[in-house]
């Protein structure tokens, strides 16, 4: 039995001012799978994630999300993303959590959660409230529903950001270094929330420097350096017996 | 008794003059807020020719004296067949001029909002319009209150320029009395009137700033 492929990126190339930051990346994520993308700063892992959800655009290659083409290569070799209406539908499959949280500072925690379902999905407030309350409870922040983000710690803000993304009921969650902006003692609570999500079989792509998380939670680990995938496999292989020299030296420095 | 009579003779016409001043000020202010926002959005739009048109407009409005613009609307437009009532001519000139300044304030405010806010809204599926209306502009308002307060106070004082259009605003009434009575008191009274107006505005803007600061840590 082969699980449904949720994300397929094929031969992704991306340039920034003449510099190639993604050099032909292939990537597949199945439904319910957690893929951790690790690698040194500047390896292109965040850019790859941002290309997947069209916060950046790829130059060449193709992207499929939930069985639909999001970006395809046209005749002239340049890739193009789907037109607005279709693009928005495909993006709706993906929720995103940012390094800097990016909560809406002028809205309470609860309003952050229900804003997009009301504006985008045209749901009524009463319809979305039960889910929003459930999500706040599962990230352990029910008591903060009427607080403004600036009153919360970084870890709390990031958990609200996760709940906010989940309120749109995505099929795939993208995490772009979700704990990198946090004080070390606050990363645990965010990782715990992400772990719960993985246990509930959410499809996840996680760009991270948290090696323990990658080892314990991910089904697969991808090591990137200089815009290329150096090595990929199950955590046991990557962390236990890395084959490539680059992977070995990276892990030596990280662990 | 004589004193009270005299004060009434000065103050009553000056109150009427203040009405003209306030009328011009309030109407201009009401027009300028939405127009300034529209022009600001035009200034940051993707469309190049729109951006260029906005830049030329702002350049002209900020680059020439308001007095010249007033005279142009009042005296030059009738020559090409556009004849406006006095108050409409004044309103047109003030609105055109102040829209440019407010647009620049709004533009700076919008551009000061972190890119992450757009990205978060985008990833939640919000359109450009929804992002602007619900996320960016509400945050922008708070940041532009101090410079807006400045420009609004300037506008109150600039309304005095309409005295050259023979409209009986506060300053012109004061000057008329001074010339008639050879008494400088009306100038002092006018000063006090302007101070009261700007005090009320300052107070109002401070209230707004406190209101919008509620979501700060």
Interface residues (C-beta under 8 A of the other chain):
Chain A: X53 X55 X88 X91 X92 X94 X95 X96 X98 X100 X102 X103 X104 X105 X106 X107 X115 X116 X119 X120 X121 X148 X149 X150 X151 X161 X164 X165 X168
Chain B: X114 X116 X117 X119 X120 X121 X122 X123 X124 X125 X126 X127 X130 X134 X135 X138 X139 X142 X214 X215 X216 X217
